[in-house]
Amino acid sequence: MNLGLKDKVVIVTGGSKGIGLETAKSFAEEGSKVVICSRSLGKLEEAAAYIKNTTGVEITYFPVDVTKLDEIHSFVNKVMEKFGRIDVLVNNAGTGTYKPFLEVTDEELQYGMEINFFAQFRFCHKIIPIMLEQGGGSIINVSGSTGINICPEPFYASCTGPAKSAEIRFTKNIAREFGKQNIRANCVVPGLVDTPERFEKWEREMAKKNLSVEEAEEVKKAWAPNNSTPNNRWGTPDEIANLIVFAASDRGSYINGAVLVADGGQDKS
């Protein structure tokens, strides 16, 4: 299926690993001009090499801390200097803090809002004027299931859930405000996704011990009791990337203001 993404300029934040990396790779396979950012230059270089080795496509990358407004502005300016337009913005950068409410620190609360909701707001605030001037564009904000569900133990999300909820509501607002100017905005909401670095973080926070591969798989199944998937499996980054790329593409041209949930049929009752 031709998604109409060839030569489109695509930004993917948090593009050096996990969902962001697979999303960047998928856009590259479609012939897009991909730009990724994250804080670590080394990881960006590794990501670019991975995409070149697997797709034959060279991508562009710049180190950016998405919690810093000046770095966001500088990054977008560099993209415009190089390509002159921005057709797709994928706001993927984010994190999660999962712990009992009374253990959440004020620093975790502030950081969670900055790297999740504030970053998405600020990127859109900088890029939507560019899309208006060029006649349109597509925005995908990546949220998380804690934004729509009260998740079971141990995924206490009193810190992260409100930030993810804000991303969902924000997406609907800008979709309504700018849809008539040919700018679509949609929110992709992943459930549990199997990315090694993220699981290791959760393991440290919640399991609090080093697990063997076998033990880790059992913990993952126990953490996903409501998934309607064989053997309670988690999703994979490329499965979420497929949804992001389609929703951003011309093939998804009538999808606007949607909350696209990819959580393996998690029971929400």
Secondary structure per residue as TSV (DSSP state, phi and psi in degrees):
chain	resnum	aa	ss	phi	psi
A	1	M	-	360.0	126.4
A	2	N	-	-81.4	116.0
A	3	L	-	-89.4	-1.3
A	4	G	S	70.8	31.4
A	5	L	-	-107.1	0.5
A	6	K	T	-61.3	130.2
A	7	D	T	67.9	5.3
A	8	K	-	-71.3	139.1
A	9	V	E	-87.8	120.4
A	10	V	E	-123.5	127.4
A	11	I	E	-102.9	132.5
A	12	V	E	-125.1	112.0
A	13	T	E	-81.7	152.3
A	14	G	T	59.8	39.6
A	15	G	T	-91.5	9.2
A	16	S	T	-93.4	-7.8
A	17	K	S	-159.3	168.0
A	18	G	H	57.1	-136.6
A	19	I	H	-60.4	-41.0
A	20	G	H	-62.2	-42.0
A	21	L	H	-64.9	-46.4
A	22	E	H	-67.4	-31.7
A	23	T	H	-66.5	-45.0
A	24	A	H	-60.2	-41.7
A	25	K	H	-62.1	-43.5
A	26	S	H	-64.9	-40.8
A	27	F	H	-63.7	-39.3
A	28	A	H	-61.5	-40.4
A	29	E	H	-63.7	-26.6
A	30	E	T	-85.2	-0.4
A	31	G	T	89.1	15.0
A	32	S	-	-77.3	159.7
A	33	K	E	-93.8	101.8
A	34	V	E	-96.9	135.5
A	35	V	E	-125.2	125.1
A	36	I	E	-117.2	157.9
A	37	C	E	-143.6	152.7
A	38	S	E	-165.4	178.2
A	39	R	S	-75.0	-32.0
A	40	S	-	-95.1	116.7
A	41	L	H	-62.1	-40.6
A	42	G	H	-60.0	-43.9
A	43	K	H	-69.0	-33.4
A	44	L	H	-64.1	-42.1
A	45	E	H	-63.2	-41.0
A	46	E	H	-64.0	-41.4
A	47	A	H	-64.3	-43.4
A	48	A	H	-63.6	-39.5
A	49	A	H	-65.5	-41.0
A	50	Y	H	-61.0	-45.1
A	51	I	H	-67.4	-40.4
A	52	K	H	-62.8	-42.3
A	53	N	H	-69.3	-31.7
A	54	T	H	-94.5	-23.0
A	55	T	H	-121.3	-17.7
A	56	G	S	79.7	6.7
A	57	V	-	-106.0	135.1
A	58	E	-	-91.7	134.3
A	59	I	-	-113.9	170.2
A	60	T	E	-106.8	147.1
A	61	Y	E	-148.8	148.7
A	62	F	E	-141.9	137.4
A	63	P	E	-72.1	132.8
A	64	V	-	-147.0	135.9
A	65	D	-	-96.4	109.2
A	66	V	T	-72.9	-3.7
A	67	T	T	-87.7	-1.6
A	68	K	-	-113.3	115.6
A	69	L	H	-60.1	-40.6
A	70	D	H	-65.0	-34.4
A	71	E	H	-71.3	-35.0
A	72	I	H	-62.0	-47.8
A	73	H	H	-62.5	-43.2
A	74	S	H	-62.6	-42.0
A	75	F	H	-61.9	-49.7
A	76	V	H	-62.1	-39.3
A	77	N	H	-61.8	-39.1
A	78	K	H	-65.2	-40.8
A	79	V	H	-62.7	-42.1
A	80	M	H	-67.5	-38.4
A	81	E	H	-61.8	-36.3
A	82	K	H	-82.6	-40.3
A	83	F	H	-116.6	-22.3
A	84	G	S	80.2	-0.6
A	85	R	-	-163.2	164.0
A	86	I	-	-138.6	114.7
A	87	D	-	-94.5	-33.9
A	88	V	E	-136.4	132.8
A	89	L	E	-118.5	122.1
A	90	V	E	-110.6	105.6
A	91	N	E	-84.3	87.9
A	92	N	-	-104.0	-23.4
A	93	A	-	-57.4	137.8
A	94	G	-	175.2	176.8
A	95	T	-	-154.3	177.2
A	96	G	-	-141.0	143.9
A	97	T	-	-120.5	121.0
A	98	Y	-	-124.4	101.4
A	99	K	S	-160.6	162.2
A	100	P	-	-55.4	147.2
A	101	F	G	-52.5	-45.4
A	102	L	G	-73.3	-7.8
A	103	E	G	-95.3	-9.9
A	104	V	-	-71.9	129.9
A	105	T	-	-90.0	160.7
A	106	D	H	-64.4	-33.3
A	107	E	H	-63.7	-41.4
A	108	E	H	-66.0	-39.4
A	109	L	H	-60.8	-49.4
A	110	Q	H	-66.5	-43.8
A	111	Y	H	-64.2	-40.3
A	112	G	H	-60.4	-40.8
A	113	M	H	-70.3	-37.7
A	114	E	I	-66.4	-47.1
A	115	I	I	-81.7	-21.5
A	116	N	I	-95.1	-86.8
A	117	F	I	-67.5	-49.0
A	118	F	I	-59.0	-41.1
A	119	A	H	-62.3	-43.6
A	120	Q	H	-63.9	-44.3
A	121	F	H	-58.4	-47.5
A	122	R	H	-68.6	-40.2
A	123	F	H	-62.6	-44.5
A	124	C	H	-64.5	-39.1
A	125	H	H	-62.8	-32.2
A	126	K	H	-83.5	-35.4
A	127	I	H	-94.5	-29.6
A	128	I	H	-58.8	-40.3
A	129	P	H	-58.4	-35.0
A	130	I	H	-65.3	-44.7
A	131	M	H	-64.8	-37.2
A	132	L	H	-62.1	-44.0
A	133	E	H	-66.3	-35.2
A	134	Q	H	-88.9	-5.7
A	135	G	T	101.0	9.4
A	136	G	-	148.4	176.2
A	137	G	E	172.6	178.6
A	138	S	E	-134.5	133.4
A	139	I	E	-122.3	131.3
A	140	I	E	-119.9	116.7
A	141	N	E	-98.9	126.7
A	142	V	E	-95.7	120.7
A	143	S	-	-109.1	-138.5
A	144	G	-	-167.8	159.5
A	145	S	G	-66.0	-19.3
A	146	T	G	-67.6	-13.7
A	147	G	G	-78.6	-14.8
A	148	I	T	-124.9	-15.6
A	149	N	S	-123.6	151.9
A	150	I	-	-90.1	104.1
A	151	C	-	-80.6	151.3
A	152	P	-	-71.7	162.2
A	153	E	T	-54.3	138.5
A	154	P	T	-98.4	17.8
A	155	F	-	-86.7	56.1
A	156	Y	-	-62.6	127.5
A	157	A	-	-134.7	38.8
A	158	S	T	-64.7	-23.1
A	159	C	T	-88.2	-49.5
A	160	T	H	-80.6	-40.4
A	161	G	H	-54.6	-47.6
A	162	P	H	-61.0	-35.8
A	163	A	H	-65.9	-41.5
A	164	K	H	-68.0	-36.9
A	165	S	H	-63.0	-40.1
A	166	A	H	-61.4	-38.8
A	167	E	H	-61.0	-40.7
A	168	I	H	-65.9	-49.0
A	169	R	H	-63.8	-40.8
A	170	F	H	-59.7	-42.7
A	171	T	H	-59.7	-45.4
A	172	K	H	-62.0	-38.8
A	173	N	H	-63.2	-48.1
A	174	I	H	-72.9	-28.4
A	175	A	H	-62.7	-42.9
A	176	R	H	-69.0	-40.2
A	177	E	H	-72.7	-34.5
A	178	F	H	-115.3	2.9
A	179	G	G	-59.2	-39.0
A	180	K	G	-71.1	-14.2
A	181	Q	G	-96.3	18.7
A	182	N	T	68.8	28.7
A	183	I	E	-113.2	115.9
A	184	R	E	-95.4	144.3
A	185	A	E	-136.8	126.4
A	186	N	E	-134.8	155.7
A	187	C	E	-118.5	122.5
A	188	V	E	-97.1	129.6
A	189	V	E	-119.0	96.7
A	190	P	E	-77.9	150.8
A	191	G	-	-89.7	-139.0
A	192	L	S	-73.3	120.3
A	193	V	B	-121.2	132.8
A	194	D	-	-84.4	87.7
A	195	T	-	-115.7	124.0
A	196	P	H	-53.6	-46.3
A	197	E	H	-64.0	-39.4
A	198	R	H	-69.3	-40.8
A	199	F	H	-63.9	-39.4
A	200	E	H	-61.4	-37.5
A	201	K	H	-64.0	-46.7
A	202	W	H	-62.9	-38.0
A	203	E	I	-60.5	-43.8
A	204	R	I	-63.6	-40.5
A	205	E	I	-75.0	-37.0
A	206	M	I	-115.1	-45.7
A	207	A	I	-79.0	-30.9
A	208	K	-	57.2	38.6
A	209	K	S	-162.8	160.1
A	210	N	-	-82.5	127.2
A	211	L	-	-109.7	147.0
A	212	S	-	-71.0	168.0
A	213	V	H	-57.7	-44.0
A	214	E	H	-64.6	-43.5
A	215	E	H	-64.5	-39.4
A	216	A	H	-62.0	-40.5
A	217	E	H	-63.4	-38.5
A	218	E	H	-67.3	-38.3
A	219	V	H	-64.0	-41.9
A	220	K	H	-60.5	-42.5
A	221	K	H	-63.7	-41.7
A	222	A	H	-65.9	-30.8
A	223	W	H	-80.0	-9.1
A	224	A	-	-123.9	53.6
A	225	P	T	-69.3	-19.8
A	226	N	T	-101.4	2.5
A	227	N	-	-69.0	138.1
A	228	S	-	-96.1	56.8
A	229	T	S	-128.1	153.4
A	230	P	G	-57.1	128.0
A	231	N	G	62.4	24.0
A	232	N	G	54.4	39.5
A	233	R	-	-71.1	153.8
A	234	W	-	-85.8	161.9
A	235	G	B	-74.9	168.6
A	236	T	-	-114.6	152.6
A	237	P	H	-55.3	-37.4
A	238	D	H	-69.5	-27.9
A	239	E	H	-66.6	-39.3
A	240	I	H	-71.3	-38.7
A	241	A	H	-59.4	-40.5
A	242	N	H	-57.7	-42.5
A	243	L	H	-67.1	-43.6
A	244	I	H	-59.6	-48.1
A	245	V	H	-65.5	-42.4
A	246	F	H	-63.4	-47.1
A	247	A	H	-62.6	-31.8
A	248	A	H	-78.7	-17.3
A	249	S	S	-85.9	171.7
A	250	D	G	-63.7	-24.9
A	251	R	G	-68.3	-20.0
A	252	G	G	-103.5	31.6
A	253	S	T	-65.0	-19.9
A	254	Y	T	-100.9	7.2
A	255	I	-	-94.8	114.3
A	256	N	-	-148.7	132.8
A	257	G	S	73.4	16.2
A	258	A	-	-86.8	149.9
A	259	V	E	-108.5	103.1
A	260	L	E	-97.7	102.0
A	261	V	E	-91.9	126.5
A	262	A	E	-125.9	85.7
A	263	D	S	-130.1	20.6
A	264	G	S	69.5	23.6
A	265	G	S	72.9	37.5
A	266	Q	-	-58.7	135.1
A	267	D	-	-68.7	120.6
A	268	K	-	-108.8	12.2
A	269	S	-	-75.4	360.0
